[in-house]
């Protein structure tokens, strides 16, 4: 596309920009200046996909792409958005960036200019910076979770139907809401429906709505969940519980993108994106004829398989830390850690209830914990864990001990010294402070 054919809706402040890149609507490179080339480590070739993933962290990449797509659709610029840029070689910088539309005529957007301004001093990143332990509110450093984090930006950016599979308590609803929040539909409603909670006679009315007098007791028109979702997202949880008769009706809605209210004849357009979830093995359900194969393939344009907690136990320390921060705020407490015996128990337990069961165990402990450390005595009764009470074992010090960044008090210091058998360097490591700081605190609190 000749540069002379490109006309912007308003002047682009390239003279004030530290860097800029010109992109097509499909994010192909049309041109970039030397600042951008230096940032990504090479000169991007015109007509080739521009490597946005070399400029932004994955957590921010989807938001940047969303802003670009909104500008392409609306023709309106996005001014002075905040982001962290990645530098070639492992460093980052804070910047302000803007997205400006380019027009070939008064109506058609033919590309965008991405301008980067006020690029601040580079900050060195450790090598582990590329290793993400969360995607927004979803926590995990295991290989299986990292694979999911890699997939999420592309899934959210697309408009494909998504089927999320996983055992109860693995966070299927959290993944669904995260996909919606970071999609182009994020400004629209997010409607969640648990298909297992409604009686068979009511679920059709809940999903599609009903006209006045459609059945006994229908004294007014009711808008269904599909209609409520509008151009947003509808999340159908426990989709495997639907009877084959309703599966047929939903399949027709997915194919035709329209439906009728119960008792009505006027078609209603279905504009929402469908995300569904199940804890059932739908392949087996197809074999035993309780789930329709054609419906299955319409739901799972893209599928996500969430691992159970027992298959990603390296994530347990991160999750415990997360719940400590969460419940400290909720219960106005200052718990700093879990005892090593508690962590050992969590690592040994198979968690049939997955992350939800771990969360409930931690919240139970918060109700009864009296000091800065959670002990086994604060957990639910071992009968509730479907596991015998663990036998006493020699005390070991795991790599992850969960003291927060707050200044440790006398009880926390004594606990750390006890765990480390009086070895101050190990105690300091557990408290996340230097040995010198620990020595000063011991002197100040008269713990010699």
Secondary structure, 3 states (H helix, E strand, C coil): CCHHHCEECCCCCHHHCCEEEEECCCCEEEEECHHHHHHHCCCCCCCCECCHHHCECHHHHHHHHHHHHHHHHHCCCEEEEEEEEEECCCEEEEEEEEEEEEECCCCCEEEEEEEEECCCCCEECCHHHHCCCEECCEECCCHHHHHHHHHHHHHHHCCCCEEEECCCCCCHHHHHHHHHHCCCCCCCCEEEEECCCCCHHHHHHHHHEECCCCCCCCCCCEECHHHHHCCCEEEEECHHHCCHHHHHHHHHHHHHCEEECECCCCEEECCCEEEEEECCCHHHHHHCCCCCHHHHHHHCCEEEECCCHHHCHHHHHHHHHHHHHHHHHHHCCCCCEECHHHHHHHHHCCCCCHHHHHHHHHHHHHHHCCCCEECHHHCCCHHHHCCCCCCCCCCCCCCCCCCCCCCCCHHHHHHHHHHCCCCHHHHHHHHCCCHHHHHHHHHHCCCC
